[in-house]
Amino acid sequence: MSASHRHPHKERHFAASDTVRDVVLGMADGLTVPFALAAGLSAANVASRVVVVAGVAEIAAGAIAMGLGGYLAARGDIDHYHSERSREFREIRELQREEEREIVDIFKTYGLDRAACEPILTHFRKDHEAWVDFMMRFELGLETPDPRRALRSAVTIGGAYIVGGLVPLAPYMLIAQMKPALLISIICTGIALALFGAAKSHFTGVSVWRSALQTVLIGGLASATAFLLAHWIGGGSP
């Protein structure tokens, strides 16, 4: 027996799931937006309690808005898929020759001519469900959506936003003095961004260090901008 038979070839490809993308979206915004708000309010020399109240309100509003956005986006994908599927059925009934030509054109890219496609066309003429499935996948590039995707996306994005938002806000909940709370918030958020970026690299295929650095820099830039803007408007000292 040859080595190839003893050790069958296995291909490994990365495929980020929708859930992973939702977690990345919610967590990234949850870490950066509340942190930027807290840093900006800290520069304005407000009380720590004000930062907490404003931060909790922002996390609640942000989680709802992000979750609703995820829900509507997923529902839009589902509605679009079914609309295109209905259109394909109608075109197969009314424009069958044109649809057959489109199948042949698809297979031409793989080096097959009309004669080679004829057995496939014969099958599709008898099975319109399979025909539409083929056209949805290879002509339009659309996969069958999960009907539970919309609600799951909303909950995942909103929950990830809340978890991320509590990281920069927690020091203000535990420490009354503004400057120590800001310093600890910076450290905690920086560590969380780095860990989040490193974890994200596992799903994106990017280098761990590169992903962590990118995430920290983006979050730090947003927070620094808010901090400096509030400090400039307030005319005070941080």
VMD Tcl script that draws the C-alpha trace (Angstrom):
set ca {
  {0.00 0.00 0.00}
  {1.37 3.40 -0.96}
  {2.02 6.19 1.51}
  {-0.77 8.23 -0.04}
  {-3.28 5.48 0.83}
  {-1.96 5.09 4.37}
  {-2.16 8.84 4.98}
  {-5.19 10.28 3.19}
  {-4.88 13.93 2.23}
  {-6.83 16.31 4.43}
  {-7.34 19.93 3.56}
  {-7.79 22.52 6.27}
  {-9.30 25.86 5.37}
  {-10.37 28.64 7.64}
  {-14.03 29.61 7.52}
  {-15.08 32.26 10.02}
  {-18.62 31.59 11.18}
  {-21.28 34.26 11.36}
  {-21.22 33.98 15.15}
  {-17.51 34.75 15.28}
  {-18.02 37.81 13.10}
  {-20.84 38.97 15.39}
  {-18.66 38.59 18.47}
  {-15.82 40.49 16.81}
  {-18.18 43.30 15.79}
  {-19.83 43.64 19.18}
  {-16.69 43.26 21.26}
  {-14.61 45.66 19.18}
  {-17.17 48.45 19.49}
  {-17.92 47.58 23.12}
  {-14.28 47.99 24.12}
  {-13.58 51.18 22.19}
  {-16.73 53.33 22.33}
  {-17.42 53.25 26.10}
  {-13.68 53.62 26.76}
  {-13.54 56.67 24.51}
  {-16.58 58.12 26.30}
  {-15.11 57.48 29.75}
  {-11.75 58.93 28.75}
  {-13.41 62.00 27.26}
  {-15.49 62.61 30.39}
  {-12.40 62.11 32.54}
  {-10.66 64.89 30.62}
  {-13.66 67.13 31.30}
  {-13.05 66.72 35.06}
  {-16.51 65.36 35.87}
  {-17.23 63.18 38.88}
  {-16.56 59.45 38.67}
  {-20.28 58.81 39.25}
  {-21.11 60.83 36.14}
  {-18.76 58.65 34.08}
  {-20.47 55.52 35.42}
  {-24.00 56.78 34.73}
  {-23.09 58.01 31.25}
  {-21.14 54.83 30.53}
  {-23.96 52.51 31.58}
  {-26.44 54.51 29.49}
  {-24.10 54.35 26.50}
  {-23.56 50.60 26.88}
  {-27.31 49.99 27.05}
  {-28.02 52.20 24.05}
  {-25.06 50.85 22.11}
  {-25.96 47.22 22.76}
  {-29.56 47.80 21.64}
  {-28.50 49.74 18.55}
  {-25.81 47.23 17.57}
  {-28.11 44.27 18.22}
  {-30.91 45.85 16.22}
  {-28.50 46.58 13.39}
  {-27.35 42.97 13.37}
  {-30.95 41.75 13.38}
  {-32.00 43.98 10.49}
  {-28.90 43.06 8.48}
  {-29.54 39.34 8.94}
  {-33.25 39.75 8.12}
  {-32.26 41.71 5.03}
  {-30.01 38.84 3.89}
  {-32.84 36.33 4.40}
  {-35.39 38.46 2.55}
  {-32.93 39.10 -0.28}
  {-32.20 35.37 -0.63}
  {-35.88 34.41 -0.87}
  {-36.59 37.25 -3.28}
  {-33.79 36.11 -5.59}
  {-34.90 32.49 -5.29}
  {-38.44 33.39 -6.36}
  {-37.04 35.34 -9.28}
  {-34.92 32.36 -10.39}
  {-37.98 30.08 -10.37}
  {-39.86 32.60 -12.50}
  {-37.00 32.93 -14.98}
  {-36.70 29.14 -15.31}
  {-40.38 28.94 -16.22}
  {-40.43 31.95 -18.55}
  {-36.86 32.17 -19.89}
  {-35.64 28.59 -19.87}
  {-33.31 28.89 -22.87}
  {-31.55 31.92 -21.39}
  {-31.17 30.13 -18.05}
  {-29.69 27.07 -19.78}
  {-27.24 29.33 -21.58}
  {-26.20 30.77 -18.22}
  {-25.48 27.26 -16.92}
  {-23.34 26.53 -19.98}
  {-21.51 29.83 -19.52}
  {-20.71 28.90 -15.91}
  {-19.27 25.53 -16.93}
  {-17.33 27.07 -19.81}
  {-15.06 28.65 -17.22}
  {-14.14 25.06 -16.24}
  {-13.46 24.03 -19.85}
  {-16.79 22.28 -20.57}
  {-18.87 22.89 -23.70}
  {-22.63 22.59 -24.32}
  {-22.40 18.90 -25.21}
  {-20.66 18.10 -21.92}
  {-23.34 20.06 -20.04}
  {-26.28 18.34 -21.71}
  {-26.71 15.57 -19.06}
  {-26.78 18.27 -16.38}
  {-29.32 20.33 -18.32}
  {-31.49 17.25 -18.81}
  {-31.54 16.64 -15.06}
  {-32.29 20.27 -14.25}
  {-35.23 20.33 -16.67}
  {-36.83 17.62 -14.52}
  {-35.78 19.07 -11.16}
  {-36.32 22.80 -10.90}
  {-35.46 22.84 -7.18}
  {-31.96 21.56 -7.95}
  {-31.73 23.99 -10.88}
  {-32.55 26.96 -8.66}
  {-30.16 25.71 -5.96}
  {-27.40 25.61 -8.55}
  {-28.14 29.09 -9.87}
  {-28.34 30.59 -6.39}
  {-24.95 29.17 -5.53}
  {-22.97 29.49 -8.74}
  {-24.62 32.40 -10.53}
  {-25.52 34.65 -7.59}
  {-23.07 33.37 -4.97}
  {-25.79 33.12 -2.31}
  {-25.90 30.44 0.39}
  {-29.10 29.31 2.09}
  {-29.49 31.55 5.17}
  {-30.23 30.18 8.63}
  {-33.77 31.31 9.59}
  {-32.62 31.68 13.22}
  {-29.69 33.85 12.22}
  {-31.35 37.25 12.79}
  {-32.25 36.76 16.47}
  {-28.98 34.98 17.23}
  {-27.02 37.77 15.60}
  {-28.83 40.43 17.62}
  {-28.23 38.64 20.92}
  {-24.60 37.86 20.12}
  {-23.65 41.37 19.01}
  {-25.53 43.04 21.86}
  {-24.11 40.67 24.48}
  {-20.55 41.08 23.19}
  {-20.98 44.85 23.27}
  {-22.07 44.76 26.92}
  {-19.18 42.52 27.95}
  {-16.67 44.70 26.12}
  {-18.16 47.93 27.47}
  {-17.95 46.86 31.10}
  {-14.17 46.45 30.92}
  {-13.26 50.16 30.67}
  {-16.16 51.18 32.91}
  {-15.50 48.80 35.83}
  {-12.64 50.87 37.35}
  {-14.92 53.90 37.60}
  {-17.48 51.76 39.42}
  {-14.90 50.62 41.97}
  {-12.71 53.73 42.39}
  {-14.04 57.18 43.31}
  {-10.88 59.12 42.39}
  {-10.87 60.09 38.73}
  {-7.18 59.87 37.84}
  {-6.55 56.39 39.36}
  {-9.77 55.13 37.76}
  {-8.70 56.50 34.37}
  {-5.24 54.94 34.66}
  {-6.59 51.52 35.60}
  {-9.23 51.79 32.87}
  {-6.51 52.48 30.31}
  {-4.49 49.47 31.49}
  {-7.49 47.11 31.62}
  {-8.80 48.21 28.24}
  {-5.35 47.98 26.65}
  {-4.91 44.44 27.95}
  {-8.45 43.49 26.86}
  {-7.89 44.93 23.37}
  {-4.61 43.05 23.03}
  {-6.16 39.77 24.19}
  {-9.16 40.31 21.94}
  {-6.93 41.06 18.98}
  {-4.83 37.97 19.68}
  {-7.93 35.78 19.97}
  {-9.34 37.27 16.77}
  {-6.19 36.25 14.90}
  {-7.13 32.60 15.46}
  {-10.20 33.11 13.29}
  {-8.79 35.54 10.73}
  {-5.47 33.82 10.05}
  {-3.52 37.05 10.74}
  {-0.40 37.00 12.92}
  {-1.20 37.09 16.65}
  {1.10 40.03 17.32}
  {-0.09 41.96 14.28}
  {-3.76 41.49 15.13}
  {-3.20 42.45 18.78}
  {-1.22 45.56 17.82}
  {-3.79 46.67 15.25}
  {-6.64 46.30 17.74}
  {-4.81 48.21 20.48}
  {-3.82 51.02 18.09}
  {-7.35 51.45 16.72}
  {-8.92 51.45 20.17}
  {-6.22 53.73 21.55}
  {-6.61 56.20 18.70}
  {-10.37 56.47 19.24}
  {-9.94 56.97 22.98}
  {-7.10 59.45 22.66}
  {-9.12 61.51 20.20}
  {-12.10 61.69 22.57}
  {-9.85 62.47 25.53}
  {-7.98 65.29 23.79}
  {-11.14 66.75 22.28}
  {-12.89 66.88 25.66}
  {-9.77 68.31 27.26}
  {-9.52 71.02 24.57}
  {-13.20 71.95 24.79}
  {-13.17 71.97 28.57}
  {-10.00 74.03 28.67}
  {-8.85 72.17 31.76}
  {-6.06 69.78 32.58}
  {-6.48 66.02 32.64}
}
mol new
graphics top color blue
foreach p $ca { graphics top sphere $p radius 0.5 }
foreach p [lrange $ca 0 end-1] q [lrange $ca 1 end] { graphics top cylinder $p $q radius 0.2 }
display resetview
